[in-house]
Amino acid sequence: MFRRCTARLVASTILVLVPALFANAQEQEYAALSKENVEQLQEIKQADIHADKIFHGPNAGELLILKWGDSAEVIDAQSLKSIRPIAKDHQPSYITVSPDGKLIAWTERNSNSYTIEELATGKRTQIQLGDHPSGAAFSPDGEHLAIGNTYWDPDSEGVGHAVTNLYDTSGKLIRTLQQNGPGGVMPRFSPDGKKLAVGNRNYKTQIFDVKSGELLVVMTKRMTQDTAFSPDGKILAEAYVDGSLGLCDVRTGAPLRDAASGNKELYCVDWSPDGKLLATSGRQGNVIIWDAEDLAKLQEFDVGPWAPQVRFSKDGTRLMASSSDTANNRGKRKLTVWAVPKD
């Protein structure tokens, strides 16, 4: 009798302990990434996910993933498992999400419009545009949407211009900003929402005053694939077509530092939340973590010859990158996450 009772007690204890041990295993804590610990980064997760663009949100603990011209979905930021489709029944070529997670905006390939959707209600508003809509961004307060668009001269090959329009979230046009040369346009709001940087695949980056629409600065170097404001809004990082990374003074446009990445092209640049690190990714080269102060390379990862996106997690404890095992972006796709586990 005593032995049977003891056996039952041990079995019950194991049943209680196993879930607890499993929960603890899932709650691994990670250190905030820094100059001092990035060499200790280790791969913690990898999934077969096709991600041409990665955004934080819409909700806490989620990521919005875009498969260009095909689909968009929300995944869990920790497990990388799919949660739900977004822009359902559409095939976005560009998409963006408002910082409060209430709105998304997207355009589709061969479309001349953008759609704003209220995620809570499903209500959609269309904004009619010109020839080739490109990148878009919501302001930090979620009240404005900047959309880039390129107009080509039908009678002259390679001739045209790009403009960026500011709208409110009802789709009402607020103003049209000064035009630039034709090319893929990428608007980015400063953290305080007072400035708008408009990168251009073929021409120089422009910085505008959001309230007045005044052109404040034109950067000195051409052909950016991506731009990102530092968390304090004082520095603009630019990822260039020639594979270099540049830092510029937002107030004056003066170049501060630049460095060669070793990539044939850089596609993406991102700041760590504390502004002390930068991460880049691109074509035929490595994912790189940089010291934001002097652009020294601190760590590199070979994820394959095509890496369109790299992102720090919102809390700065993880780095993630999407990649393909072929240089034409048509091979096997994956999303990789690195972190430094706490002792």
C-alpha positions as CSV (number, residue, x, y, z in Angstrom):
1,M,0.0,0.0,0.0
2,F,2.8,2.4,1.0
3,R,4.7,1.7,-2.2
4,R,1.6,2.3,-4.4
5,C,1.0,5.6,-2.7
6,T,4.6,6.6,-3.1
7,A,4.5,5.7,-6.8
8,R,1.4,7.8,-7.3
9,L,3.0,10.8,-5.4
10,V,6.1,10.6,-7.6
11,A,4.1,10.4,-10.8
12,S,2.0,13.3,-9.7
13,T,5.1,15.3,-8.9
14,I,6.5,14.6,-12.3
15,L,3.3,15.7,-14.1
16,V,3.5,19.0,-12.2
17,L,7.2,19.5,-12.8
18,V,7.3,18.7,-16.5
19,P,5.0,21.6,-17.6
20,A,6.9,23.9,-15.3
21,L,10.2,22.9,-16.7
22,F,8.8,23.2,-20.3
23,A,7.5,26.7,-19.5
24,N,10.9,27.7,-18.1
25,A,12.6,26.4,-21.3
26,Q,10.3,28.7,-23.3
27,E,11.1,31.7,-21.2
28,Q,14.7,32.0,-22.0
29,E,15.9,35.5,-21.3
30,Y,18.3,37.4,-23.7
31,A,20.7,40.2,-23.0
32,A,20.3,43.6,-24.7
33,L,22.7,43.6,-27.7
34,S,25.7,45.9,-27.2
35,K,29.2,46.4,-28.6
36,E,30.5,44.2,-25.8
37,N,28.4,41.1,-26.4
38,V,27.6,40.9,-30.2
39,E,30.4,38.5,-30.7
40,Q,28.5,36.1,-28.4
41,L,25.4,36.1,-30.7
42,Q,24.1,32.7,-31.4
43,E,21.3,31.4,-33.7
44,I,18.2,30.7,-31.6
45,K,15.6,30.2,-34.3
46,Q,15.2,29.6,-38.0
47,A,12.1,29.1,-40.1
48,D,11.2,28.6,-43.7
49,I,9.6,32.0,-44.2
50,H,9.7,34.2,-47.4
51,A,10.1,37.7,-46.1
52,D,10.9,40.5,-48.5
53,K,10.0,43.1,-45.9
54,I,9.7,42.8,-42.1
55,F,7.8,45.3,-39.9
56,H,7.1,45.4,-36.2
57,G,3.4,45.0,-35.2
58,P,0.6,45.4,-35.7
59,N,0.3,44.2,-32.1
60,A,3.0,43.7,-29.4
61,G,4.9,40.5,-30.0
62,E,4.0,40.4,-33.7
63,L,5.8,40.9,-37.0
64,L,4.2,41.8,-40.3
65,I,5.9,39.9,-43.2
66,L,5.6,40.8,-46.8
67,K,6.2,38.3,-49.7
68,W,6.5,40.8,-52.5
69,G,3.6,40.7,-55.0
70,D,2.2,37.6,-53.4
71,S,0.9,37.9,-49.8
72,A,1.3,39.4,-46.3
73,E,0.9,37.8,-43.0
74,V,1.3,38.4,-39.3
75,I,3.7,36.0,-37.4
76,D,4.6,35.6,-33.8
77,A,7.9,37.4,-33.1
78,Q,9.1,34.7,-30.7
79,S,8.0,31.4,-32.3
80,L,7.9,32.7,-35.9
81,K,4.7,30.8,-36.4
82,S,1.9,32.2,-38.6
83,I,-0.9,34.0,-36.8
84,R,-3.2,35.4,-39.6
85,P,-3.1,36.7,-43.1
86,I,-3.3,40.4,-43.7
87,A,-4.6,42.4,-46.7
88,K,-6.5,39.2,-47.3
89,D,-7.3,38.3,-50.9
90,H,-4.7,40.8,-52.2
91,Q,-1.1,40.6,-53.3
92,P,0.7,43.6,-51.9
93,S,4.0,44.8,-53.5
94,Y,4.5,47.5,-50.8
95,I,2.9,47.6,-47.4
96,T,3.3,49.5,-44.1
97,V,1.7,49.5,-40.7
98,S,1.0,52.4,-38.4
99,P,3.0,52.5,-35.1
100,D,-0.2,52.0,-33.1
101,G,-1.1,48.9,-35.1
102,K,-4.5,50.2,-36.0
103,L,-3.9,50.8,-39.8
104,I,-2.1,49.2,-42.7
105,A,-1.6,50.6,-46.2
106,W,-0.6,48.7,-49.3
107,T,-0.4,48.8,-53.1
108,E,-0.3,45.9,-55.5
109,R,1.8,45.3,-58.6
110,N,0.4,47.1,-61.7
111,S,-1.9,49.1,-59.5
112,N,-2.2,52.9,-59.5
113,S,-3.7,53.2,-56.0
114,Y,-3.0,52.6,-52.3
115,T,-5.4,51.1,-49.9
116,I,-5.7,52.1,-46.2
117,E,-7.4,49.5,-44.0
118,E,-8.6,49.8,-40.4
119,L,-7.6,46.5,-38.9
120,A,-10.3,46.5,-36.2
121,T,-13.2,47.0,-38.6
122,G,-11.9,46.0,-42.0
123,K,-12.9,49.3,-43.5
124,R,-10.9,50.2,-46.5
125,T,-10.2,53.6,-48.2
126,Q,-8.5,53.8,-51.6
127,I,-6.1,56.6,-52.7
128,Q,-5.8,57.0,-56.4
129,L,-2.2,57.8,-57.5
130,G,-0.2,58.0,-60.7
131,D,1.9,55.5,-62.7
132,H,4.0,53.5,-60.2
133,P,3.3,53.8,-56.5
134,S,6.3,52.7,-54.4
135,G,7.1,52.9,-50.7
136,A,4.9,54.4,-48.0
137,A,5.2,55.2,-44.3
138,F,2.9,56.3,-41.5
139,S,3.9,59.1,-39.2
140,P,4.8,58.2,-35.6
141,D,1.5,59.6,-34.3
142,G,-0.4,57.6,-37.0
143,E,-2.1,60.7,-38.3
144,H,-0.3,61.0,-41.7
145,L,0.7,58.7,-44.5
146,A,3.5,59.5,-46.9
147,I,3.4,57.7,-50.3
148,G,6.0,57.8,-53.0
149,N,5.1,57.6,-56.7
150,T,7.0,57.7,-60.0
151,Y,5.7,59.2,-63.2
152,W,7.4,58.1,-66.4
153,D,7.3,60.1,-69.7
154,P,5.6,57.8,-72.2
155,D,7.4,59.5,-75.1
156,S,10.9,59.3,-73.6
157,E,12.6,56.2,-72.3
158,G,14.1,56.7,-68.8
159,V,12.6,60.2,-68.4
160,G,10.2,61.0,-65.6
161,H,10.0,62.2,-62.0
162,A,9.2,61.0,-58.5
163,V,7.0,62.8,-56.0
164,T,5.9,62.0,-52.4
165,N,2.5,63.0,-51.3
166,L,1.3,63.5,-47.7
167,Y,-2.2,62.3,-46.8
168,D,-4.3,62.1,-43.6
169,T,-5.6,58.7,-42.7
170,S,-8.9,59.4,-44.3
171,G,-7.1,59.5,-47.7
172,K,-7.3,63.3,-48.0
173,L,-4.3,64.9,-49.8
174,I,-2.5,67.4,-47.5
175,R,0.4,68.4,-49.8
176,T,2.7,67.3,-52.6
177,L,6.4,67.6,-51.9
178,Q,9.0,68.8,-54.3
179,Q,9.7,66.3,-57.0
180,N,12.9,64.3,-57.6
181,G,14.2,62.2,-60.4
182,P,12.4,58.9,-61.2
183,G,13.2,55.9,-59.1
184,G,12.0,53.7,-56.2
185,V,11.0,56.1,-53.5
186,M,11.2,55.3,-49.8
187,P,9.7,57.8,-47.3
188,R,10.8,57.6,-43.7
189,F,9.5,59.8,-40.8
190,S,11.9,61.0,-38.1
191,P,11.1,59.7,-34.6
192,D,9.4,62.9,-33.6
193,G,7.5,63.1,-36.8
194,K,8.7,66.5,-37.7
195,K,10.9,65.5,-40.7
196,L,10.5,63.2,-43.6
197,A,13.4,61.6,-45.4
198,V,12.6,60.5,-49.0
199,G,15.2,58.1,-50.3
200,N,15.5,57.4,-54.0
201,R,16.9,54.3,-55.8
202,N,18.3,56.5,-58.6
203,Y,18.8,60.0,-57.1
204,K,19.7,61.8,-53.9
205,T,17.8,61.6,-50.6
206,Q,15.7,64.6,-49.7
207,I,14.6,65.7,-46.2
208,F,11.4,67.8,-45.8
209,D,9.7,69.7,-43.0
210,V,6.5,67.8,-42.5
211,K,4.4,70.7,-41.2
212,S,5.3,73.1,-44.0
213,G,6.4,70.8,-46.8
214,E,9.6,72.8,-47.2
215,L,12.6,71.0,-48.7
216,L,15.3,71.3,-45.9
217,V,18.2,69.2,-47.1
218,V,19.4,67.3,-50.2
219,M,22.0,64.6,-49.3
220,T,25.2,64.6,-51.3
221,K,25.3,61.0,-52.5
222,R,22.9,59.3,-54.9
223,M,21.2,55.9,-55.1
224,T,19.9,54.7,-51.7
225,Q,18.1,51.4,-51.2
226,D,17.1,52.2,-47.7
227,T,17.3,54.9,-45.1
228,A,16.8,55.0,-41.3
229,F,16.8,57.8,-38.7
230,S,18.7,57.3,-35.5
231,P,16.5,57.0,-32.4
232,D,17.4,60.6,-31.5
233,G,16.6,61.8,-35.0
234,K,19.9,63.5,-35.5
235,I,21.6,61.1,-38.0
236,L,20.3,59.5,-41.1
237,A,21.8,56.1,-42.1
238,E,21.7,55.3,-45.8
239,A,22.2,51.9,-47.5
240,Y,23.6,52.5,-51.0
241,V,23.3,50.6,-54.3
242,D,27.2,50.4,-54.4
243,G,27.2,48.4,-51.2
244,S,28.4,51.2,-48.9
245,L,26.8,52.5,-45.7
246,G,26.7,56.2,-45.0
247,L,25.8,58.4,-42.0
248,C,24.7,62.0,-42.6
249,D,23.8,64.9,-40.4
250,V,20.0,65.4,-40.6
251,R,20.2,69.2,-40.0
252,T,22.8,70.0,-42.6
253,G,23.0,66.9,-44.9
254,A,26.7,66.8,-44.3
255,P,28.3,63.3,-44.6
256,L,29.6,62.1,-41.2
257,R,31.0,58.7,-41.9
258,D,30.9,56.0,-44.6
259,A,32.2,52.5,-45.0
260,A,32.2,49.7,-47.5
261,S,30.2,46.6,-46.5
262,G,31.6,44.2,-48.9
263,N,28.1,43.5,-50.3
264,K,27.5,44.1,-54.0
265,E,24.5,46.1,-52.9
266,L,23.0,47.0,-49.5
267,Y,19.2,46.6,-49.3
268,C,18.4,47.4,-45.7
269,V,19.7,49.3,-42.7
270,D,18.4,49.3,-39.1
271,W,19.3,51.0,-35.8
272,S,19.3,49.2,-32.5
273,P,16.8,50.9,-30.1
274,D,19.6,52.5,-28.1
275,G,21.2,54.0,-31.2
276,K,24.6,52.4,-30.6
277,L,24.5,49.7,-33.2
278,L,23.5,49.4,-36.9
279,A,22.7,46.3,-38.9
280,T,22.8,46.0,-42.7
281,S,22.0,43.3,-45.2
282,G,22.1,43.0,-49.0
283,R,23.2,41.1,-52.1
284,Q,26.3,38.9,-52.2
285,G,27.6,39.7,-48.8
286,N,27.0,39.3,-45.1
287,V,24.6,40.5,-42.6
288,I,26.7,43.0,-40.6
289,I,26.4,44.6,-37.2
290,W,28.3,47.9,-37.0
291,D,29.4,50.2,-34.3
292,A,27.3,53.3,-35.0
293,E,30.0,55.6,-33.7
294,D,32.8,54.8,-36.0
295,L,31.2,52.2,-38.4
296,A,33.6,49.5,-37.3
297,K,32.3,46.0,-38.2
298,L,31.5,44.1,-35.0
299,Q,30.0,40.9,-36.2
300,E,29.0,39.3,-39.6
301,F,26.8,36.4,-40.6
302,D,26.7,34.5,-43.9
303,V,23.1,33.8,-44.5
304,G,23.2,33.3,-48.3
305,P,23.8,35.5,-51.3
306,W,20.5,37.4,-51.0
307,A,19.4,39.1,-47.7
308,P,16.7,41.7,-48.3
309,Q,15.9,42.5,-44.7
310,V,17.5,42.8,-41.3
311,R,15.8,44.0,-38.1
312,F,16.6,44.5,-34.4
313,S,13.8,43.4,-32.1
314,K,11.9,46.3,-30.5
315,D,13.5,45.5,-27.1
316,G,17.0,45.3,-28.7
317,T,17.7,41.7,-27.5
318,R,17.5,40.0,-30.9
319,L,18.6,40.4,-34.5
320,M,16.6,38.8,-37.4
321,A,17.3,38.6,-41.1
322,S,15.6,37.2,-44.1
323,S,17.5,35.5,-46.9
324,S,17.6,33.3,-49.9
325,D,20.2,30.6,-50.9
326,T,20.4,31.9,-54.4
327,A,21.5,35.3,-55.7
328,N,18.4,35.8,-57.9
329,N,16.1,35.7,-54.8
330,R,14.3,32.6,-56.2
331,G,15.8,29.9,-54.0
332,K,14.9,28.6,-50.6
333,R,13.9,31.3,-48.2
334,K,14.4,31.5,-44.5
335,L,14.2,33.8,-41.5
336,T,17.0,33.6,-39.0
337,V,17.1,35.0,-35.4
338,W,20.1,35.5,-33.2
339,A,20.4,36.5,-29.6
340,V,22.8,36.4,-26.6
341,P,21.3,34.2,-23.8
342,K,21.6,35.5,-20.3
343,D,23.6,33.3,-18.0
